């Protein structure tokens, strides 16, 4: 009985590893690097803020 369970579990593990090894979900690795670099120019704009203080009432 224990040999049957052990053999069944071992067989399922072997099948699992075989399916993992020969699966069709292979991704392509792109080894070609882009020669030109992308430069983003950012412009900072500032809005002038008045320096007047609000009345506090005291």
C-alpha positions in Angstrom: 0.0 0.0 0.0 2.7 2.5 1.0 4.7 1.5 -2.1 1.8 2.2 -4.4 1.3 5.7 -2.9 5.0 6.5 -3.0 5.2 5.3 -6.6 2.2 7.3 -7.6 3.4 10.5 -6.0 6.9 10.0 -7.5 5.3 9.4 -11.0 3.2 12.6 -10.7 6.3 14.6 -9.7 8.2 13.3 -12.7 5.3 14.1 -15.0 5.2 17.6 -13.5 8.9 18.3 -14.1 8.6 16.9 -17.7 5.7 19.2 -18.4 7.6 22.1 -16.9 10.7 21.4 -19.0 8.9 21.0 -22.3 6.2 23.6 -21.9 5.3 25.9 -24.8 5.5 29.1 -22.8 8.9 30.1 -23.9 9.7 33.8 -23.8 12.1 35.4 -26.3 14.9 37.4 -24.7 15.7 40.5 -26.7 19.5 40.9 -26.4 19.7 43.8 -28.9 20.1 47.1 -27.1 18.8 50.4 -28.5 21.7 52.4 -29.7 20.2 55.9 -29.2 19.2 57.1 -25.8 16.0 59.0 -25.1 16.5 62.4 -23.5 13.4 64.1 -22.0 13.6 67.8 -21.6 11.5 69.2 -18.7 10.7 72.8 -18.3 10.0 74.1 -14.9 7.6 77.0 -14.6 6.9 78.9 -11.5 3.9 81.1 -10.7 4.8 84.2 -8.6 3.2 84.1 -5.2 2.3 87.2 -3.3 3.9 87.8 0.0 0.9 89.4 1.7 -0.2 87.8 5.0 -3.8 87.3 5.8 -5.3 89.2 8.8 -5.4 87.1 11.9 -7.6 89.3 14.0 -5.3 89.6 17.0 
